[in-house]
Amino acid sequence: MATIDISGDQGETLGTPDDLREEVVLDIMQQEIVGSMVKIEFETSLGLCTGHYLSTELGHEEINLEAASFDRLRRLFPACNGAFVHPANRDWVEVSLAEATGGLPEYKIYSRVITGGIV
């Protein structure tokens, strides 16, 4: 394991080496594996949206949104017919629209928790 040397004013901005080590370890622990059930949250202008998806090899998984979350998206985008994990960047949610508008709305995933998997 490499050691990160923090000196001077950077210690206030970046935290201690232990803080950084903990962030790296937590990130590694939350990696998805095929068959994992993943709970995500993302923030819209109308509030937090929550959903689950089953991680696959292909990517672009459909997110099963909670009813209140789907209602929020429908208020923002009346043509909304679902949400998917972005195919190119798994840190983003892509909102699917029934009508083509030149681009699909995207939201950064606020939190991701691996909740289980297929055995």
N, CA, C and O of each residue as an XYZ file, in Angstrom:
476
protein
N       0.849     -1.168      0.000
C       0.000      0.000      0.000
C       0.893      1.228      0.000
O       1.832      1.308      0.792
N       0.617      2.182     -0.870
C       1.403      3.405     -0.971
C       1.010      4.370      0.141
O      -0.139      4.393      0.583
N       1.967      5.156      0.581
C       1.720      6.151      1.616
C       1.616      7.518      0.966
O       2.441      7.873      0.125
N       0.614      8.280      1.347
C       0.435      9.631      0.833
C       0.976     10.600      1.864
O       0.558     10.588      3.022
N       1.914     11.446      1.435
C       2.516     12.414      2.341
C       1.801     13.748      2.180
O       1.835     14.355      1.109
N       1.161     14.195      3.235
C       0.465     15.480      3.218
C       1.221     16.425      4.121
O       1.466     16.134      5.292
N       1.587     17.559      3.557
C       2.329     18.520      4.369
C       1.778     19.918      4.174
O       1.132     20.208      3.167
N       2.033     20.767      5.126
C       1.645     22.179      5.025
C       0.150     22.374      5.003
O      -0.590     21.693      5.712
N      -0.290     23.314      4.178
C      -1.697     23.701      4.103
C      -2.584     22.619      3.498
O      -3.797     22.648      3.701
N      -2.022     21.677      2.770
C      -2.829     20.627      2.154
C      -3.498     19.736      3.189
O      -4.544     19.145      2.917
N      -2.908     19.635      4.364
C      -3.503     18.811      5.419
C      -4.879     19.306      5.802
O      -5.757     18.502      6.115
N      -5.088     20.615      5.783
C      -6.403     21.175      6.125
C      -7.408     20.900      5.022
O      -8.579     20.645      5.307
N      -6.984     20.946      3.788
C      -7.887     20.755      2.657
C      -8.192     19.284      2.412
O      -9.350     18.914      2.218
N      -7.175     18.452      2.421
C      -7.344     17.051      2.050
C      -7.650     16.129      3.216
O      -8.181     15.038      3.007
N      -7.332     16.532      4.427
C      -7.502     15.665      5.581
C      -6.193     14.961      5.894
O      -5.159     15.232      5.283
N      -6.258     14.068      6.840
C      -5.058     13.339      7.248
C      -4.854     12.141      6.323
O      -5.777     11.752      5.606
N      -3.661     11.555      6.329
C      -3.452     10.336      5.520
C      -4.439      9.225      5.890
O      -4.859      8.462      5.020
N      -4.816      9.125      7.171
C      -5.804      8.113      7.580
C      -7.168      8.388      6.966
O      -7.866      7.454      6.572
N      -7.565      9.677      6.877
C      -8.836     10.029      6.245
C      -8.846      9.575      4.791
O      -9.813      8.973      4.323
N      -7.766      9.867      4.086
C      -7.693      9.498      2.675
C      -7.676      7.985      2.502
O      -8.322      7.467      1.592
N      -6.961      7.276      3.344
C      -6.896      5.816      3.265
C      -8.281      5.230      3.473
O      -8.663      4.285      2.783
N      -9.042      5.780      4.421
C     -10.390      5.286      4.691
C     -11.292      5.492      3.476
O     -12.076      4.604      3.140
N     -11.197      6.642      2.814
C     -12.022      6.897      1.632
C     -11.718      5.881      0.539
O     -12.638      5.369     -0.099
N     -10.453      5.586      0.317
C     -10.072      4.629     -0.711
C     -10.600      3.246     -0.371
O     -11.129      2.566     -1.250
N     -10.475      2.813      0.861
C     -10.946      1.491      1.278
C     -12.456      1.397      1.129
O     -12.955      0.389      0.630
N     -13.198      2.416      1.545
C     -14.652      2.384      1.415
C     -15.065      2.304     -0.038
O     -16.018      1.598     -0.367
N     -14.363      3.018     -0.926
C     -14.684      2.997     -2.342
C     -14.475      1.596     -2.908
O     -15.299      1.119     -3.689
N     -13.402      0.938     -2.530
C     -13.130     -0.410     -3.003
C     -14.196     -1.383     -2.497
O     -14.604     -2.280     -3.235
N     -14.650     -1.224     -1.264
C     -15.643     -2.128     -0.689
C     -16.986     -2.014     -1.396
O     -17.770     -2.962     -1.358
N     -17.276     -0.892     -2.035
C     -18.580     -0.686     -2.661
C     -18.595     -1.014     -4.153
O     -19.512     -0.588     -4.855
N     -17.612     -1.755     -4.657
C     -17.610     -2.119     -6.060
C     -18.756     -3.071     -6.351
O     -19.058     -3.966     -5.562
N     -19.379     -2.865     -7.483
C     -20.463     -3.751     -7.902
C     -19.891     -5.014     -8.520
O     -18.851     -4.983     -9.178
N     -20.573     -6.115     -8.302
C     -20.259     -7.338     -9.012
C     -21.538     -7.783     -9.714
O     -22.639     -7.436     -9.287
N     -21.394     -8.536    -10.769
C     -22.556     -8.994    -11.526
C     -23.481     -9.759    -10.590
O     -23.041    -10.641     -9.853
N     -24.758     -9.416    -10.623
C     -25.751    -10.058     -9.768
C     -26.026     -9.309     -8.486
O     -26.886     -9.725     -7.709
N     -25.308     -8.192     -8.234
C     -25.540     -7.393     -7.024
C     -26.823     -6.585     -7.165
O     -27.117     -6.052     -8.235
N     -27.577     -6.500     -6.089
C     -28.706     -5.581     -6.042
C     -28.144     -4.279     -5.487
O     -27.484     -4.273     -4.448
N     -28.408     -3.182     -6.180
C     -27.814     -1.894     -5.826
C     -28.929     -0.873     -5.601
O     -29.824     -0.717     -6.431
N     -28.857     -0.185     -4.469
C     -29.802      0.896     -4.168
C     -29.087      2.212     -4.445
O     -27.966      2.429     -3.983
N     -29.744      3.088     -5.203
C     -29.140      4.382     -5.499
C     -30.101      5.511     -5.156
O     -31.312      5.319     -5.046
N     -29.520      6.692     -4.991
C     -30.279      7.922     -4.811
C     -29.644      8.984     -5.697
O     -28.424      9.040     -5.846
N     -30.492      9.826     -6.282
C     -29.992     10.969     -7.032
C     -30.927     12.135     -6.777
O     -32.120     11.957     -6.533
N     -30.365     13.329     -6.838
C     -31.099     14.537     -6.463
C     -31.597     15.272     -7.697
O     -30.838     15.512     -8.636
N     -32.883     15.631     -7.690
C     -33.473     16.464     -8.732
C     -33.888     17.785     -8.096
O     -33.781     17.960     -6.882
N     -34.350     18.690     -8.906
C     -34.809     19.977     -8.370
C     -36.072     19.824     -7.520
O     -36.409     20.724     -6.751
N     -36.775     18.694     -7.650
C     -37.976     18.445     -6.842
C     -37.708     17.533     -5.649
O     -38.633     17.200     -4.908
N     -36.461     17.127     -5.455
C     -36.113     16.286     -4.310
C     -35.362     15.034     -4.703
O     -35.039     14.816     -5.871
N     -35.092     14.220     -3.701
C     -34.298     13.003     -3.852
C     -35.124     11.895     -4.503
O     -36.282     11.686     -4.142
N     -34.536     11.195     -5.452
C     -35.168     10.036     -6.077
C     -34.391      8.787     -5.680
O     -33.161      8.804     -5.622
N     -35.111      7.711     -5.408
C     -34.512      6.464     -4.944
C     -34.980      5.318     -5.822
O     -36.125      5.295     -6.273
N     -34.085      4.364     -6.060
C     -34.442      3.183     -6.830
C     -33.422      2.079     -6.636
O     -32.403      2.260     -5.969
N     -33.717      0.922     -7.237
C     -32.840     -0.252     -7.167
C     -32.609     -0.770     -8.579
O     -33.442     -0.587     -9.466
N     -31.471     -1.418     -8.772
C     -31.244     -2.136    -10.019
C     -30.361     -3.349     -9.746
O     -29.641     -3.402     -8.749
N     -30.431     -4.310    -10.644
C     -29.619     -5.514    -10.561
C     -28.436     -5.327    -11.505
O     -28.625     -5.153    -12.709
N     -27.229     -5.361    -10.971
C     -26.015     -5.140    -11.753
C     -25.804     -6.289    -12.742
O     -25.879     -7.460    -12.371
N     -25.540     -5.938    -14.008
C     -25.316     -6.944    -15.048
C     -23.995     -6.681    -15.761
O     -23.370     -5.638    -15.564
N     -23.576     -7.631    -16.587
C     -22.350     -7.468    -17.375
C     -22.532     -6.441    -18.477
O     -21.570     -5.784    -18.874
N     -23.740     -6.294    -18.972
C     -23.984     -5.433    -20.122
C     -24.029     -3.955    -19.766
O     -23.740     -3.115    -20.619
N     -24.383     -3.614    -18.532
C     -24.529     -2.214    -18.157
C     -25.860     -1.661    -18.637
O     -26.672     -2.402    -19.190
N     -26.094     -0.378    -18.435
C     -27.338      0.311    -18.821
C     -28.556     -0.354    -18.193
O     -29.588     -0.521    -18.843
N     -28.425     -0.736    -16.906
C     -29.509     -1.404    -16.209
C     -30.693     -0.467    -15.978
O     -30.514      0.725    -15.732
N     -31.896     -1.017    -16.060
C     -33.089     -0.239    -15.746
C     -33.202     -0.103    -14.234
O     -33.005     -1.069    -13.495
N     -33.520      1.107    -13.782
C     -33.664      1.380    -12.356
C     -35.132      1.259    -11.991
O     -35.984      1.911    -12.594
N     -35.429      0.423    -11.000
C     -36.790      0.298    -10.482
C     -36.975      1.409     -9.463
O     -36.536      1.299     -8.318
N     -37.630      2.483     -9.892
C     -37.817      3.654     -9.044
C     -38.959      3.457     -8.064
O     -39.958      2.809     -8.378
N     -38.803      4.025     -6.864
C     -39.916      4.056     -5.923
C     -41.010      4.934     -6.534
O     -40.719      5.821     -7.336
N     -42.250      4.692     -6.162
C     -43.391      5.393     -6.764
C     -43.254      6.914     -6.644
O     -43.491      7.628     -7.619
N     -42.880      7.416     -5.479
C     -42.739      8.862     -5.287
C     -41.622      9.426     -6.172
O     -41.723     10.549     -6.666
N     -40.570      8.647     -6.365
C     -39.457      9.092     -7.215
C     -39.890      9.165     -8.670
O     -39.546     10.112     -9.377
N     -40.648      8.162     -9.122
C     -41.137      8.186    -10.497
C     -42.079      9.370    -10.708
O     -42.047     10.013    -11.757
N     -42.917      9.658     -9.710
C     -43.812     10.817     -9.798
C     -43.028     12.123     -9.933
O     -43.406     13.005    -10.704
N     -41.916     12.240     -9.167
C     -41.075     13.441     -9.274
C     -40.534     13.608    -10.696
O     -40.571     14.698    -11.267
N     -40.036     12.511    -11.246
C     -39.494     12.580    -12.602
C     -40.579     12.905    -13.621
O     -40.326     13.633    -14.580
N     -41.777     12.377    -13.425
C     -42.886     12.678    -14.349
C     -43.304     14.142    -14.269
O     -43.722     14.726    -15.269
N     -43.191     14.744    -13.067
C     -43.490     16.169    -12.951
C     -42.433     17.009    -13.660
O     -42.752     18.035    -14.262
N     -41.186     16.580    -13.590
C     -40.105     17.291    -14.275
C     -40.130     17.052    -15.780
O     -39.911     17.971    -16.569
N     -40.400     15.805    -16.170
C     -40.382     15.401    -17.577
C     -41.638     14.586    -17.859
O     -41.632     13.370    -17.665
N     -42.712     15.224    -18.313
C     -43.976     14.507    -18.547
C     -43.839     13.292    -19.469
O     -44.636     12.358    -19.374
N     -42.844     13.289    -20.356
C     -42.641     12.164    -21.271
C     -41.744     11.080    -20.677
O     -41.348     10.155    -21.387
N     -41.416     11.178    -19.385
C     -40.535     10.203    -18.723
C     -41.187      8.828    -18.706
O     -42.349      8.677    -18.328
N     -40.415      7.827    -19.124
C     -40.925      6.459    -19.044
C     -39.959      5.524    -18.312
O     -40.072      4.303    -18.420
N     -39.007      6.099    -17.567
C     -38.098      5.283    -16.767
C     -36.735      5.931    -16.613
O     -36.486      7.035    -17.097
N     -35.862      5.213    -15.925
C     -34.492      5.677    -15.707
C     -33.548      4.482    -15.798
O     -33.914      3.354    -15.470
N     -32.331      4.755    -16.248
C     -31.331      3.722    -16.451
C     -29.984      4.195    -15.926
O     -29.727      5.395    -15.837
N     -29.122      3.234    -15.577
C     -27.740      3.569    -15.259
C     -27.100      3.962    -16.587
O     -27.235      3.252    -17.584
N     -26.400      5.101    -16.594
C     -25.788      5.603    -17.831
C     -24.834      4.552    -18.404
O     -24.021      3.999    -17.663
N     -24.915      4.264    -19.711
C     -24.086      3.195    -20.281
C     -22.583      3.501    -20.287
O     -21.772      2.579    -20.205
N     -22.203      4.766    -20.382
C     -20.782      5.121    -20.470
C     -20.174      5.507    -19.129
O     -18.962      5.394    -18.945
N     -21.008      5.966    -18.179
C     -20.489      6.410    -16.887
C     -21.460      5.988    -15.791
O     -22.529      6.578    -15.643
N     -21.090      4.970    -15.024
C     -21.987      4.376    -14.033
C     -22.234      5.272    -12.821
O     -22.947      4.874    -11.901
N     -21.664      6.462    -12.805
C     -21.932      7.411    -11.725
C     -23.119      8.311    -12.046
O     -23.462      9.197    -11.264
N     -23.743      8.084    -13.195
C     -24.854      8.930    -13.642
C     -26.085      8.099    -13.955
O     -25.993      6.935    -14.345
N     -27.247      8.729    -13.774
C     -28.545      8.158    -14.138
C     -29.016      8.880    -15.388
O     -28.893     10.100    -15.499
N     -29.553      8.120    -16.321
C     -30.094      8.674    -17.550
C     -31.610      8.494    -17.515
O     -32.096      7.378    -17.334
N     -32.355      9.578    -17.686
C     -33.816      9.523    -17.683
C     -34.285      9.254    -19.110
O     -33.927      9.980    -20.038
N     -35.078      8.219    -19.273
C     -35.602      7.846    -20.581
C     -36.890      8.620    -20.859
O     -37.766      8.719    -20.000
N     -36.990      9.164    -22.069
C     -38.170      9.940    -22.459
C     -38.849      9.289    -23.652
O     -38.179      8.792    -24.557
N     -40.189      9.288    -23.659
C     -40.963      8.719    -24.757
C     -40.812      9.562    -26.017
O     -40.909      9.040    -27.128
N     -40.577     10.852    -25.853
C     -40.432     11.766    -26.993
C     -38.978     12.217    -27.084
O     -38.385     12.626    -26.086
N     -38.414     12.141    -28.272
C     -37.031     12.587    -28.472
C     -36.966     14.113    -28.388
O     -37.723     14.818    -29.056
N     -36.049     14.606    -27.556
C     -35.916     16.059    -27.382
C     -34.504     16.536    -27.717
O     -34.152     17.678    -27.422
N     -33.701     15.682    -28.325
C     -32.344     16.073    -28.674
C     -31.303     15.581    -27.684
O     -30.114     15.578    -28.000
N     -31.711     15.171    -26.511
C     -30.797     14.645    -25.503
C     -31.585     14.142    -24.314
O     -32.719     14.565    -24.088
N     -30.996     13.251    -23.563
C     -31.684     12.712    -22.394
C     -31.174     13.397    -21.127
O     -29.972     13.621    -20.988
N     -32.073     13.729    -20.206
C     -31.636     14.314    -18.930
C     -30.802     13.316    -18.143
O     -31.058     12.113    -18.180
N     -29.801     13.824    -17.431
C     -28.935     12.983    -16.628
C     -28.775     13.579    -15.240
O     -28.805     14.797    -15.064
N     -28.603     12.698    -14.253
C     -28.377     13.116    -12.864
C     -27.214     12.323    -12.292
O     -27.075     11.127    -12.550
N     -26.384     12.997    -11.517
C     -25.265     12.351    -10.827
C     -25.823     11.534     -9.674
O     -26.673     12.016     -8.925
N     -25.354     10.307     -9.525
C     -25.792      9.453     -8.419
C     -25.245     10.021     -7.120
O     -24.041     10.233     -6.979
N     -26.142     10.263     -6.175
C     -25.815     10.856     -4.879
C     -25.253      9.811     -3.926
O     -24.275     10.068     -3.225
N     -25.869      8.631     -3.900
C     -25.351      7.540     -3.069
C     -25.661      6.209     -3.727
O     -26.661      6.059     -4.429
N     -24.773      5.238     -3.481
C     -24.921      3.886     -4.039
C     -24.589      2.900     -2.925
O     -23.531      2.991     -2.302
N     -25.499      1.957     -2.679
C     -25.288      0.959     -1.635
C     -25.590     -0.416     -2.231
O     -26.662     -0.643     -2.792
N     -24.627     -1.322     -2.097
C     -24.842     -2.701     -2.531
C     -25.686     -3.366     -1.446
O     -25.257     -3.471     -0.297
N     -26.897     -3.818     -1.815
C     -27.801     -4.348     -0.791
C     -27.882     -5.865     -0.784
O     -28.462     -6.434      0.141
N     -27.330     -6.532     -1.766
C     -27.380     -7.990     -1.802
C     -27.080     -8.486     -3.188
O     -26.640     -7.723     -4.048
N     -27.315     -9.762     -3.411
C     -27.056    -10.326     -4.717
C     -27.733    -11.661     -4.898
O     -28.383    -12.183     -3.992
N     -27.569    -12.199     -6.083
C     -28.141    -13.508     -6.396
C     -27.177    -14.579     -5.924
O     -25.968    -14.474     -6.131
N     -27.715    -15.608     -5.290
C     -26.868    -16.708     -4.810
C     -27.155    -17.971     -5.570
O     -26.539    -19.003     -5.306
